Amino acid sequence: MKIYRSLDNIPEIPFPVVSMGTFDGVHIGHQTIIKKVKECAQKNNGESVVITFDPHPRIALHLDEENLKLLTSLKEKIYLFERNKIDNLIILPFTKEFSELSANDFIKDYIVGRLKTKILVIGYDHHFGNNRKADPESIYELSKKYNFDIEKVGQQKVLGHSISSTKIRDALVAGDIEKANELLGYEYVLSGEVIYGNQIGRTIGFPTANIFNDNRLKQIPANGVYAVKVNVENKIYTGMCNIGVRPTIDHGDLTVEINIFDFDKDIYGEKITVFFYKRIRSEKKFPNITALKEQLAKDKEEILKLKL
């Protein structure tokens, strides 16, 4: 996959089939659009092109930033686009000035003028341009004006649920990791550097890797205990993850800590990736450390029965 961070001096792309959007989560709905982009490109001996934006438009426009949570970092989105075998990824800097472009000017100057787009693939509710005024109907009118084709992808559903980034975030906030994963089409991910904790887990037989999430915008799942897999130095392990404030121990700040099964290695300072599969239970305050230890043993047994 070729990555461009500007449309200035971009090399000519053969029969470009394009889609554009923030693509937060690159969920099943997005993947369906990507599949259509690739199919149209292959049918016409062309190349697939995805345009996304950095930073997120709400950040650039200072719109309710304090409540903004994202499913994927830019690095994670790039990985997911690559996994979906896109030929060309264009990451456009999103600024206030850029947001003020009309749909007509964006199509004329970017989509047609610089990319020479042959087919534009859009979702059923796609909006863009200044104040998101352009809807699928007006985009169709622009396609006739500037001589390119439109392919529209209908609404996607999984087990009766329509798919959107907002619904996935809501599922994560509710602790429904299985629903979130169904809508994403893959296991939800958190990554971070392993930092020093209070070491109490080690004293009760459940040493944990505490991870520092340096992405303040990343959506953290609800507090509780989760069945997870962990990528440590490119090797995958099963484990259990606790998200919460550790009410039995110190009722401190929110932590994300992982007990990696069959693992006993110093990985402080290493970056690990955690894949969430199932929420085992909510966070709970136990009467003492012994009761906590007994519950952790039950949690581990339940996770092992899942045979992840």
Secondary structure, 3 states (H helix, E strand, C coil): CEEECCCCCCCCCCCEEEEECCCCCCCHHHHHHHHHHHHHHHHCCCEEEEEEEECCHHHHCCCCHHHCCECCCHHHHHHHHHHCCCCEEEEEECCHHHHCCCHHHHHHHHHHCCCCCCEEEEECCCCECHHHCECHHHHHHHHHHHCCEEEEECCCEECCEECCHHHHHHHHHCCCHHHHHHHHCCCEEEEEEEECCCCHHHHCCCCCEEEECCCCCECCCCCEEEEEEEEECCEEEEEEEEEECCCCCCCCCCEEEEEECCCCCCCCCCEEEEEEEEEEECCCCCCCHHHHHHHHHHHHHHHHHHCC
